Amino acid sequence: MSAKSDFEAIPIGLDLGTVEVALDEDTVNDSLRLVQWEARELLDKLHIAPPGVTIVQHPRMRFAKFPNLRAAIWAKSEHEFLKPMKIGSKVFIRGKIVDKYVKRGRNYVVSEFETVDETGEVVLRSRETGIHLE
């Protein structure tokens, strides 16, 4: 009798937990360098973070939940930016597994993430499909 792989054992609806992100100057500046953001004056004037500053947390949440995961190759992503994220505030990212399937011999996992601000308002919704490699 063989043990189930991590992929086979993933239940639809699995909670990936919640991550708190402080949108301080250092976090925002690190994100700006990573994506080579060139419109810094807009951020300084409006005091808001770039739209995708928190998306880097999504794969980290999956790796934290699946210790045997070697790689999670991004296959598709959709993001809905609903409200600006203010520099100096905190946001909270909640994630869950909403689907999984096998296509052409590869294991795909679909996750949804919702980012809320300190008042509980949704600022970002994401749906991401990744190839799950154990």
MODELLER restraints for C-alpha pairs under 7 A, 6 or more apart:
rsr = mdl.restraints
at = mdl.atoms
rsr.add(forms.Gaussian(group=physical.xy_distance, feature=features.Distance(at['CA:12:A'], at['CA:97:A']), mean=5.56, stdev=0.5))
rsr.add(forms.Gaussian(group=physical.xy_distance, feature=features.Distance(at['CA:12:A'], at['CA:98:A']), mean=5.31, stdev=0.5))
rsr.add(forms.Gaussian(group=physical.xy_distance, feature=features.Distance(at['CA:12:A'], at['CA:99:A']), mean=5.69, stdev=0.5))
rsr.add(forms.Gaussian(group=physical.xy_distance, feature=features.Distance(at['CA:13:A'], at['CA:96:A']), mean=5.88, stdev=0.5))
rsr.add(forms.Gaussian(group=physical.xy_distance, feature=features.Distance(at['CA:13:A'], at['CA:97:A']), mean=5.11, stdev=0.5))
rsr.add(forms.Gaussian(group=physical.xy_distance, feature=features.Distance(at['CA:13:A'], at['CA:98:A']), mean=5.42, stdev=0.5))
rsr.add(forms.Gaussian(group=physical.xy_distance, feature=features.Distance(at['CA:14:A'], at['CA:96:A']), mean=5.39, stdev=0.5))
rsr.add(forms.Gaussian(group=physical.xy_distance, feature=features.Distance(at['CA:14:A'], at['CA:97:A']), mean=5.16, stdev=0.5))
rsr.add(forms.Gaussian(group=physical.xy_distance, feature=features.Distance(at['CA:15:A'], at['CA:95:A']), mean=6.18, stdev=0.5))
rsr.add(forms.Gaussian(group=physical.xy_distance, feature=features.Distance(at['CA:15:A'], at['CA:96:A']), mean=4.46, stdev=0.5))
rsr.add(forms.Gaussian(group=physical.xy_distance, feature=features.Distance(at['CA:15:A'], at['CA:97:A']), mean=6.71, stdev=0.5))
rsr.add(forms.Gaussian(group=physical.xy_distance, feature=features.Distance(at['CA:16:A'], at['CA:61:A']), mean=6.22, stdev=0.5))
rsr.add(forms.Gaussian(group=physical.xy_distance, feature=features.Distance(at['CA:16:A'], at['CA:62:A']), mean=6.67, stdev=0.5))
rsr.add(forms.Gaussian(group=physical.xy_distance, feature=features.Distance(at['CA:16:A'], at['CA:65:A']), mean=6.37, stdev=0.5))
rsr.add(forms.Gaussian(group=physical.xy_distance, feature=features.Distance(at['CA:16:A'], at['CA:95:A']), mean=4.86, stdev=0.5))
rsr.add(forms.Gaussian(group=physical.xy_distance, feature=features.Distance(at['CA:16:A'], at['CA:96:A']), mean=4.99, stdev=0.5))
rsr.add(forms.Gaussian(group=physical.xy_distance, feature=features.Distance(at['CA:17:A'], at['CA:94:A']), mean=5.82, stdev=0.5))
rsr.add(forms.Gaussian(group=physical.xy_distance, feature=features.Distance(at['CA:17:A'], at['CA:95:A']), mean=5.98, stdev=0.5))
rsr.add(forms.Gaussian(group=physical.xy_distance, feature=features.Distance(at['CA:18:A'], at['CA:92:A']), mean=6.48, stdev=0.5))
rsr.add(forms.Gaussian(group=physical.xy_distance, feature=features.Distance(at['CA:18:A'], at['CA:93:A']), mean=5.32, stdev=0.5))
rsr.add(forms.Gaussian(group=physical.xy_distance, feature=features.Distance(at['CA:18:A'], at['CA:94:A']), mean=4.44, stdev=0.5))
rsr.add(forms.Gaussian(group=physical.xy_distance, feature=features.Distance(at['CA:18:A'], at['CA:95:A']), mean=6.72, stdev=0.5))
rsr.add(forms.Gaussian(group=physical.xy_distance, feature=features.Distance(at['CA:19:A'], at['CA:92:A']), mean=5.58, stdev=0.5))
rsr.add(forms.Gaussian(group=physical.xy_distance, feature=features.Distance(at['CA:19:A'], at['CA:93:A']), mean=5.12, stdev=0.5))
rsr.add(forms.Gaussian(group=physical.xy_distance, feature=features.Distance(at['CA:19:A'], at['CA:94:A']), mean=6.69, stdev=0.5))
rsr.add(forms.Gaussian(group=physical.xy_distance, feature=features.Distance(at['CA:20:A'], at['CA:90:A']), mean=6.84, stdev=0.5))
rsr.add(forms.Gaussian(group=physical.xy_distance, feature=features.Distance(at['CA:20:A'], at['CA:91:A']), mean=5.87, stdev=0.5))
rsr.add(forms.Gaussian(group=physical.xy_distance, feature=features.Distance(at['CA:20:A'], at['CA:92:A']), mean=4.53, stdev=0.5))
rsr.add(forms.Gaussian(group=physical.xy_distance, feature=features.Distance(at['CA:20:A'], at['CA:93:A']), mean=6.46, stdev=0.5))
rsr.add(forms.Gaussian(group=physical.xy_distance, feature=features.Distance(at['CA:21:A'], at['CA:90:A']), mean=5.58, stdev=0.5))
rsr.add(forms.Gaussian(group=physical.xy_distance, feature=features.Distance(at['CA:21:A'], at['CA:91:A']), mean=5.35, stdev=0.5))
rsr.add(forms.Gaussian(group=physical.xy_distance, feature=features.Distance(at['CA:21:A'], at['CA:92:A']), mean=6.24, stdev=0.5))
rsr.add(forms.Gaussian(group=physical.xy_distance, feature=features.Distance(at['CA:22:A'], at['CA:89:A']), mean=6.13, stdev=0.5))
rsr.add(forms.Gaussian(group=physical.xy_distance, feature=features.Distance(at['CA:22:A'], at['CA:90:A']), mean=4.40, stdev=0.5))
rsr.add(forms.Gaussian(group=physical.xy_distance, feature=features.Distance(at['CA:22:A'], at['CA:91:A']), mean=6.59, stdev=0.5))
rsr.add(forms.Gaussian(group=physical.xy_distance, feature=features.Distance(at['CA:23:A'], at['CA:87:A']), mean=5.24, stdev=0.5))
rsr.add(forms.Gaussian(group=physical.xy_distance, feature=features.Distance(at['CA:23:A'], at['CA:88:A']), mean=5.31, stdev=0.5))
rsr.add(forms.Gaussian(group=physical.xy_distance, feature=features.Distance(at['CA:23:A'], at['CA:89:A']), mean=5.48, stdev=0.5))
rsr.add(forms.Gaussian(group=physical.xy_distance, feature=features.Distance(at['CA:23:A'], at['CA:90:A']), mean=5.70, stdev=0.5))
rsr.add(forms.Gaussian(group=physical.xy_distance, feature=features.Distance(at['CA:24:A'], at['CA:87:A']), mean=5.85, stdev=0.5))
rsr.add(forms.Gaussian(group=physical.xy_distance, feature=features.Distance(at['CA:24:A'], at['CA:88:A']), mean=4.86, stdev=0.5))
rsr.add(forms.Gaussian(group=physical.xy_distance, feature=features.Distance(at['CA:25:A'], at['CA:87:A']), mean=6.84, stdev=0.5))
rsr.add(forms.Gaussian(group=physical.xy_distance, feature=features.Distance(at['CA:28:A'], at['CA:49:A']), mean=6.29, stdev=0.5))
rsr.add(forms.Gaussian(group=physical.xy_distance, feature=features.Distance(at['CA:28:A'], at['CA:53:A']), mean=6.83, stdev=0.5))
rsr.add(forms.Gaussian(group=physical.xy_distance, feature=features.Distance(at['CA:31:A'], at['CA:53:A']), mean=5.86, stdev=0.5))
rsr.add(forms.Gaussian(group=physical.xy_distance, feature=features.Distance(at['CA:43:A'], at['CA:49:A']), mean=6.44, stdev=0.5))
rsr.add(forms.Gaussian(group=physical.xy_distance, feature=features.Distance(at['CA:47:A'], at['CA:86:A']), mean=6.16, stdev=0.5))
rsr.add(forms.Gaussian(group=physical.xy_distance, feature=features.Distance(at['CA:47:A'], at['CA:87:A']), mean=5.70, stdev=0.5))
rsr.add(forms.Gaussian(group=physical.xy_distance, feature=features.Distance(at['CA:48:A'], at['CA:84:A']), mean=6.27, stdev=0.5))
rsr.add(forms.Gaussian(group=physical.xy_distance, feature=features.Distance(at['CA:48:A'], at['CA:85:A']), mean=5.53, stdev=0.5))
rsr.add(forms.Gaussian(group=physical.xy_distance, feature=features.Distance(at['CA:48:A'], at['CA:86:A']), mean=4.34, stdev=0.5))
rsr.add(forms.Gaussian(group=physical.xy_distance, feature=features.Distance(at['CA:48:A'], at['CA:87:A']), mean=5.14, stdev=0.5))
rsr.add(forms.Gaussian(group=physical.xy_distance, feature=features.Distance(at['CA:49:A'], at['CA:85:A']), mean=5.48, stdev=0.5))
rsr.add(forms.Gaussian(group=physical.xy_distance, feature=features.Distance(at['CA:49:A'], at['CA:86:A']), mean=5.91, stdev=0.5))
rsr.add(forms.Gaussian(group=physical.xy_distance, feature=features.Distance(at['CA:49:A'], at['CA:87:A']), mean=5.63, stdev=0.5))
rsr.add(forms.Gaussian(group=physical.xy_distance, feature=features.Distance(at['CA:51:A'], at['CA:81:A']), mean=6.77, stdev=0.5))
rsr.add(forms.Gaussian(group=physical.xy_distance, feature=features.Distance(at['CA:51:A'], at['CA:84:A']), mean=6.98, stdev=0.5))
rsr.add(forms.Gaussian(group=physical.xy_distance, feature=features.Distance(at['CA:63:A'], at['CA:69:A']), mean=6.28, stdev=0.5))
rsr.add(forms.Gaussian(group=physical.xy_distance, feature=features.Distance(at['CA:68:A'], at['CA:134:A']), mean=5.81, stdev=0.5))
rsr.add(forms.Gaussian(group=physical.xy_distance, feature=features.Distance(at['CA:69:A'], at['CA:133:A']), mean=5.97, stdev=0.5))
rsr.add(forms.Gaussian(group=physical.xy_distance, feature=features.Distance(at['CA:69:A'], at['CA:134:A']), mean=4.72, stdev=0.5))
rsr.add(forms.Gaussian(group=physical.xy_distance, feature=features.Distance(at['CA:70:A'], at['CA:133:A']), mean=5.66, stdev=0.5))
rsr.add(forms.Gaussian(group=physical.xy_distance, feature=features.Distance(at['CA:70:A'], at['CA:134:A']), mean=5.22, stdev=0.5))
rsr.add(forms.Gaussian(group=physical.xy_distance, feature=features.Distance(at['CA:71:A'], at['CA:132:A']), mean=6.60, stdev=0.5))
rsr.add(forms.Gaussian(group=physical.xy_distance, feature=features.Distance(at['CA:71:A'], at['CA:133:A']), mean=5.27, stdev=0.5))
rsr.add(forms.Gaussian(group=physical.xy_distance, feature=features.Distance(at['CA:72:A'], at['CA:130:A']), mean=5.68, stdev=0.5))
rsr.add(forms.Gaussian(group=physical.xy_distance, feature=features.Distance(at['CA:72:A'], at['CA:131:A']), mean=5.45, stdev=0.5))
rsr.add(forms.Gaussian(group=physical.xy_distance, feature=features.Distance(at['CA:72:A'], at['CA:132:A']), mean=5.17, stdev=0.5))
rsr.add(forms.Gaussian(group=physical.xy_distance, feature=features.Distance(at['CA:72:A'], at['CA:133:A']), mean=6.25, stdev=0.5))
rsr.add(forms.Gaussian(group=physical.xy_distance, feature=features.Distance(at['CA:73:A'], at['CA:130:A']), mean=5.23, stdev=0.5))
rsr.add(forms.Gaussian(group=physical.xy_distance, feature=features.Distance(at['CA:73:A'], at['CA:131:A']), mean=5.02, stdev=0.5))
rsr.add(forms.Gaussian(group=physical.xy_distance, feature=features.Distance(at['CA:74:A'], at['CA:129:A']), mean=6.33, stdev=0.5))
rsr.add(forms.Gaussian(group=physical.xy_distance, feature=features.Distance(at['CA:74:A'], at['CA:130:A']), mean=4.50, stdev=0.5))
rsr.add(forms.Gaussian(group=physical.xy_distance, feature=features.Distance(at['CA:74:A'], at['CA:131:A']), mean=6.58, stdev=0.5))
rsr.add(forms.Gaussian(group=physical.xy_distance, feature=features.Distance(at['CA:75:A'], at['CA:129:A']), mean=5.52, stdev=0.5))
rsr.add(forms.Gaussian(group=physical.xy_distance, feature=features.Distance(at['CA:75:A'], at['CA:130:A']), mean=5.00, stdev=0.5))
rsr.add(forms.Gaussian(group=physical.xy_distance, feature=features.Distance(at['CA:75:A'], at['CA:131:A']), mean=6.57, stdev=0.5))
rsr.add(forms.Gaussian(group=physical.xy_distance, feature=features.Distance(at['CA:76:A'], at['CA:128:A']), mean=5.78, stdev=0.5))
rsr.add(forms.Gaussian(group=physical.xy_distance, feature=features.Distance(at['CA:76:A'], at['CA:129:A']), mean=5.05, stdev=0.5))
rsr.add(forms.Gaussian(group=physical.xy_distance, feature=features.Distance(at['CA:76:A'], at['CA:130:A']), mean=6.84, stdev=0.5))
rsr.add(forms.Gaussian(group=physical.xy_distance, feature=features.Distance(at['CA:77:A'], at['CA:127:A']), mean=5.74, stdev=0.5))
rsr.add(forms.Gaussian(group=physical.xy_distance, feature=features.Distance(at['CA:77:A'], at['CA:128:A']), mean=4.28, stdev=0.5))
rsr.add(forms.Gaussian(group=physical.xy_distance, feature=features.Distance(at['CA:77:A'], at['CA:129:A']), mean=6.18, stdev=0.5))
rsr.add(forms.Gaussian(group=physical.xy_distance, feature=features.Distance(at['CA:78:A'], at['CA:126:A']), mean=5.61, stdev=0.5))
rsr.add(forms.Gaussian(group=physical.xy_distance, feature=features.Distance(at['CA:78:A'], at['CA:127:A']), mean=5.25, stdev=0.5))
rsr.add(forms.Gaussian(group=physical.xy_distance, feature=features.Distance(at['CA:78:A'], at['CA:128:A']), mean=6.36, stdev=0.5))
rsr.add(forms.Gaussian(group=physical.xy_distance, feature=features.Distance(at['CA:79:A'], at['CA:125:A']), mean=5.75, stdev=0.5))
rsr.add(forms.Gaussian(group=physical.xy_distance, feature=features.Distance(at['CA:79:A'], at['CA:126:A']), mean=4.41, stdev=0.5))
rsr.add(forms.Gaussian(group=physical.xy_distance, feature=features.Distance(at['CA:79:A'], at['CA:127:A']), mean=6.59, stdev=0.5))
rsr.add(forms.Gaussian(group=physical.xy_distance, feature=features.Distance(at['CA:80:A'], at['CA:124:A']), mean=5.64, stdev=0.5))
rsr.add(forms.Gaussian(group=physical.xy_distance, feature=features.Distance(at['CA:80:A'], at['CA:125:A']), mean=5.11, stdev=0.5))
rsr.add(forms.Gaussian(group=physical.xy_distance, feature=features.Distance(at['CA:80:A'], at['CA:126:A']), mean=6.31, stdev=0.5))
rsr.add(forms.Gaussian(group=physical.xy_distance, feature=features.Distance(at['CA:81:A'], at['CA:123:A']), mean=6.17, stdev=0.5))
rsr.add(forms.Gaussian(group=physical.xy_distance, feature=features.Distance(at['CA:81:A'], at['CA:124:A']), mean=4.72, stdev=0.5))
rsr.add(forms.Gaussian(group=physical.xy_distance, feature=features.Distance(at['CA:81:A'], at['CA:125:A']), mean=6.73, stdev=0.5))
rsr.add(forms.Gaussian(group=physical.xy_distance, feature=features.Distance(at['CA:82:A'], at['CA:122:A']), mean=7.00, stdev=0.5))
rsr.add(forms.Gaussian(group=physical.xy_distance, feature=features.Distance(at['CA:82:A'], at['CA:123:A']), mean=4.85, stdev=0.5))
rsr.add(forms.Gaussian(group=physical.xy_distance, feature=features.Distance(at['CA:82:A'], at['CA:124:A']), mean=5.62, stdev=0.5))
rsr.add(forms.Gaussian(group=physical.xy_distance, feature=features.Distance(at['CA:83:A'], at['CA:123:A']), mean=4.59, stdev=0.5))
rsr.add(forms.Gaussian(group=physical.xy_distance, feature=features.Distance(at['CA:84:A'], at['CA:123:A']), mean=6.64, stdev=0.5))
rsr.add(forms.Gaussian(group=physical.xy_distance, feature=features.Distance(at['CA:85:A'], at['CA:123:A']), mean=6.98, stdev=0.5))
rsr.add(forms.Gaussian(group=physical.xy_distance, feature=features.Distance(at['CA:90:A'], at['CA:117:A']), mean=6.33, stdev=0.5))
rsr.add(forms.Gaussian(group=physical.xy_distance, feature=features.Distance(at['CA:90:A'], at['CA:118:A']), mean=6.00, stdev=0.5))
rsr.add(forms.Gaussian(group=physical.xy_distance, feature=features.Distance(at['CA:91:A'], at['CA:115:A']), mean=6.46, stdev=0.5))
rsr.add(forms.Gaussian(group=physical.xy_distance, feature=features.Distance(at['CA:91:A'], at['CA:116:A']), mean=5.55, stdev=0.5))
rsr.add(forms.Gaussian(group=physical.xy_distance, feature=features.Distance(at['CA:91:A'], at['CA:117:A']), mean=4.47, stdev=0.5))
rsr.add(forms.Gaussian(group=physical.xy_distance, feature=features.Distance(at['CA:91:A'], at['CA:118:A']), mean=6.03, stdev=0.5))
rsr.add(forms.Gaussian(group=physical.xy_distance, feature=features.Distance(at['CA:92:A'], at['CA:115:A']), mean=5.48, stdev=0.5))
rsr.add(forms.Gaussian(group=physical.xy_distance, feature=features.Distance(at['CA:92:A'], at['CA:116:A']), mean=5.33, stdev=0.5))
rsr.add(forms.Gaussian(group=physical.xy_distance, feature=features.Distance(at['CA:92:A'], at['CA:117:A']), mean=6.42, stdev=0.5))
rsr.add(forms.Gaussian(group=physical.xy_distance, feature=features.Distance(at['CA:93:A'], at['CA:113:A']), mean=6.57, stdev=0.5))
rsr.add(forms.Gaussian(group=physical.xy_distance, feature=features.Distance(at['CA:93:A'], at['CA:114:A']), mean=5.63, stdev=0.5))
rsr.add(forms.Gaussian(group=physical.xy_distance, feature=features.Distance(at['CA:93:A'], at['CA:115:A']), mean=4.33, stdev=0.5))
rsr.add(forms.Gaussian(group=physical.xy_distance, feature=features.Distance(at['CA:93:A'], at['CA:116:A']), mean=6.55, stdev=0.5))
rsr.add(forms.Gaussian(group=physical.xy_distance, feature=features.Distance(at['CA:94:A'], at['CA:113:A']), mean=5.52, stdev=0.5))
rsr.add(forms.Gaussian(group=physical.xy_distance, feature=features.Distance(at['CA:94:A'], at['CA:114:A']), mean=5.35, stdev=0.5))
rsr.add(forms.Gaussian(group=physical.xy_distance, feature=features.Distance(at['CA:94:A'], at['CA:115:A']), mean=6.44, stdev=0.5))
rsr.add(forms.Gaussian(group=physical.xy_distance, feature=features.Distance(at['CA:95:A'], at['CA:111:A']), mean=6.86, stdev=0.5))
rsr.add(forms.Gaussian(group=physical.xy_distance, feature=features.Distance(at['CA:95:A'], at['CA:112:A']), mean=5.65, stdev=0.5))
rsr.add(forms.Gaussian(group=physical.xy_distance, feature=features.Distance(at['CA:95:A'], at['CA:113:A']), mean=4.33, stdev=0.5))
rsr.add(forms.Gaussian(group=physical.xy_distance, feature=features.Distance(at['CA:95:A'], at['CA:114:A']), mean=6.54, stdev=0.5))
rsr.add(forms.Gaussian(group=physical.xy_distance, feature=features.Distance(at['CA:96:A'], at['CA:111:A']), mean=5.60, stdev=0.5))
rsr.add(forms.Gaussian(group=physical.xy_distance, feature=features.Distance(at['CA:96:A'], at['CA:112:A']), mean=5.59, stdev=0.5))
rsr.add(forms.Gaussian(group=physical.xy_distance, feature=features.Distance(at['CA:96:A'], at['CA:113:A']), mean=6.68, stdev=0.5))
rsr.add(forms.Gaussian(group=physical.xy_distance, feature=features.Distance(at['CA:97:A'], at['CA:110:A']), mean=5.93, stdev=0.5))
rsr.add(forms.Gaussian(group=physical.xy_distance, feature=features.Distance(at['CA:97:A'], at['CA:111:A']), mean=4.42, stdev=0.5))
rsr.add(forms.Gaussian(group=physical.xy_distance, feature=features.Distance(at['CA:97:A'], at['CA:112:A']), mean=6.46, stdev=0.5))
rsr.add(forms.Gaussian(group=physical.xy_distance, feature=features.Distance(at['CA:98:A'], at['CA:110:A']), mean=5.67, stdev=0.5))
rsr.add(forms.Gaussian(group=physical.xy_distance, feature=features.Distance(at['CA:98:A'], at['CA:111:A']), mean=5.49, stdev=0.5))
rsr.add(forms.Gaussian(group=physical.xy_distance, feature=features.Distance(at['CA:98:A'], at['CA:112:A']), mean=6.59, stdev=0.5))
rsr.add(forms.Gaussian(group=physical.xy_distance, feature=features.Distance(at['CA:99:A'], at['CA:109:A']), mean=6.04, stdev=0.5))
rsr.add(forms.Gaussian(group=physical.xy_distance, feature=features.Distance(at['CA:99:A'], at['CA:110:A']), mean=4.93, stdev=0.5))
rsr.add(forms.Gaussian(group=physical.xy_distance, feature=features.Distance(at['CA:100:A'], at['CA:108:A']), mean=5.43, stdev=0.5))
rsr.add(forms.Gaussian(group=physical.xy_distance, feature=features.Distance(at['CA:100:A'], at['CA:109:A']), mean=4.37, stdev=0.5))
rsr.add(forms.Gaussian(group=physical.xy_distance, feature=features.Distance(at['CA:100:A'], at['CA:110:A']), mean=5.82, stdev=0.5))
rsr.add(forms.Gaussian(group=physical.xy_distance, feature=features.Distance(at['CA:101:A'], at['CA:107:A']), mean=6.04, stdev=0.5))
rsr.add(forms.Gaussian(group=physical.xy_distance, feature=features.Distance(at['CA:101:A'], at['CA:108:A']), mean=5.28, stdev=0.5))
rsr.add(forms.Gaussian(group=physical.xy_distance, feature=features.Distance(at['CA:101:A'], at['CA:109:A']), mean=6.72, stdev=0.5))
rsr.add(forms.Gaussian(group=physical.xy_distance, feature=features.Distance(at['CA:102:A'], at['CA:108:A']), mean=5.94, stdev=0.5))
rsr.add(forms.Gaussian(group=physical.xy_distance, feature=features.Distance(at['CA:106:A'], at['CA:131:A']), mean=6.67, stdev=0.5))
rsr.add(forms.Gaussian(group=physical.xy_distance, feature=features.Distance(at['CA:107:A'], at['CA:131:A']), mean=5.61, stdev=0.5))
rsr.add(forms.Gaussian(group=physical.xy_distance, feature=features.Distance(at['CA:107:A'], at['CA:132:A']), mean=5.39, stdev=0.5))
rsr.add(forms.Gaussian(group=physical.xy_distance, feature=features.Distance(at['CA:108:A'], at['CA:129:A']), mean=6.57, stdev=0.5))
rsr.add(forms.Gaussian(group=physical.xy_distance, feature=features.Distance(at['CA:108:A'], at['CA:130:A']), mean=5.54, stdev=0.5))
rsr.add(forms.Gaussian(group=physical.xy_distance, feature=features.Distance(at['CA:108:A'], at['CA:131:A']), mean=4.54, stdev=0.5))
rsr.add(forms.Gaussian(group=physical.xy_distance, feature=features.Distance(at['CA:108:A'], at['CA:132:A']), mean=5.70, stdev=0.5))
rsr.add(forms.Gaussian(group=physical.xy_distance, feature=features.Distance(at['CA:109:A'], at['CA:129:A']), mean=5.65, stdev=0.5))
rsr.add(forms.Gaussian(group=physical.xy_distance, feature=features.Distance(at['CA:109:A'], at['CA:130:A']), mean=5.47, stdev=0.5))
rsr.add(forms.Gaussian(group=physical.xy_distance, feature=features.Distance(at['CA:109:A'], at['CA:131:A']), mean=6.40, stdev=0.5))
rsr.add(forms.Gaussian(group=physical.xy_distance, feature=features.Distance(at['CA:109:A'], at['CA:132:A']), mean=6.40, stdev=0.5))
rsr.add(forms.Gaussian(group=physical.xy_distance, feature=features.Distance(at['CA:110:A'], at['CA:128:A']), mean=5.60, stdev=0.5))
rsr.add(forms.Gaussian(group=physical.xy_distance, feature=features.Distance(at['CA:110:A'], at['CA:129:A']), mean=4.35, stdev=0.5))
rsr.add(forms.Gaussian(group=physical.xy_distance, feature=features.Distance(at['CA:110:A'], at['CA:130:A']), mean=6.52, stdev=0.5))
rsr.add(forms.Gaussian(group=physical.xy_distance, feature=features.Distance(at['CA:111:A'], at['CA:127:A']), mean=5.73, stdev=0.5))
rsr.add(forms.Gaussian(group=physical.xy_distance, feature=features.Distance(at['CA:111:A'], at['CA:128:A']), mean=5.29, stdev=0.5))
rsr.add(forms.Gaussian(group=physical.xy_distance, feature=features.Distance(at['CA:111:A'], at['CA:129:A']), mean=6.40, stdev=0.5))
rsr.add(forms.Gaussian(group=physical.xy_distance, feature=features.Distance(at['CA:112:A'], at['CA:126:A']), mean=5.55, stdev=0.5))
rsr.add(forms.Gaussian(group=physical.xy_distance, feature=features.Distance(at['CA:112:A'], at['CA:127:A']), mean=4.43, stdev=0.5))
rsr.add(forms.Gaussian(group=physical.xy_distance, feature=features.Distance(at['CA:112:A'], at['CA:128:A']), mean=6.34, stdev=0.5))
rsr.add(forms.Gaussian(group=physical.xy_distance, feature=features.Distance(at['CA:113:A'], at['CA:125:A']), mean=5.78, stdev=0.5))
rsr.add(forms.Gaussian(group=physical.xy_distance, feature=features.Distance(at['CA:113:A'], at['CA:126:A']), mean=5.02, stdev=0.5))
rsr.add(forms.Gaussian(group=physical.xy_distance, feature=features.Distance(at['CA:113:A'], at['CA:127:A']), mean=6.44, stdev=0.5))
rsr.add(forms.Gaussian(group=physical.xy_distance, feature=features.Distance(at['CA:114:A'], at['CA:122:A']), mean=6.83, stdev=0.5))
rsr.add(forms.Gaussian(group=physical.xy_distance, feature=features.Distance(at['CA:114:A'], at['CA:124:A']), mean=5.86, stdev=0.5))
rsr.add(forms.Gaussian(group=physical.xy_distance, feature=features.Distance(at['CA:114:A'], at['CA:125:A']), mean=4.64, stdev=0.5))
rsr.add(forms.Gaussian(group=physical.xy_distance, feature=features.Distance(at['CA:114:A'], at['CA:126:A']), mean=6.42, stdev=0.5))
rsr.add(forms.Gaussian(group=physical.xy_distance, feature=features.Distance(at['CA:115:A'], at['CA:122:A']), mean=5.78, stdev=0.5))
rsr.add(forms.Gaussian(group=physical.xy_distance, feature=features.Distance(at['CA:115:A'], at['CA:123:A']), mean=5.71, stdev=0.5))
rsr.add(forms.Gaussian(group=physical.xy_distance, feature=features.Distance(at['CA:115:A'], at['CA:124:A']), mean=5.03, stdev=0.5))
rsr.add(forms.Gaussian(group=physical.xy_distance, feature=features.Distance(at['CA:115:A'], at['CA:125:A']), mean=6.39, stdev=0.5))
rsr.add(forms.Gaussian(group=physical.xy_distance, feature=features.Distance(at['CA:116:A'], at['CA:122:A']), mean=4.25, stdev=0.5))
rsr.add(forms.Gaussian(group=physical.xy_distance, feature=features.Distance(at['CA:116:A'], at['CA:123:A']), mean=5.42, stdev=0.5))
rsr.add(forms.Gaussian(group=physical.xy_distance, feature=features.Distance(at['CA:117:A'], at['CA:123:A']), mean=6.56, stdev=0.5))
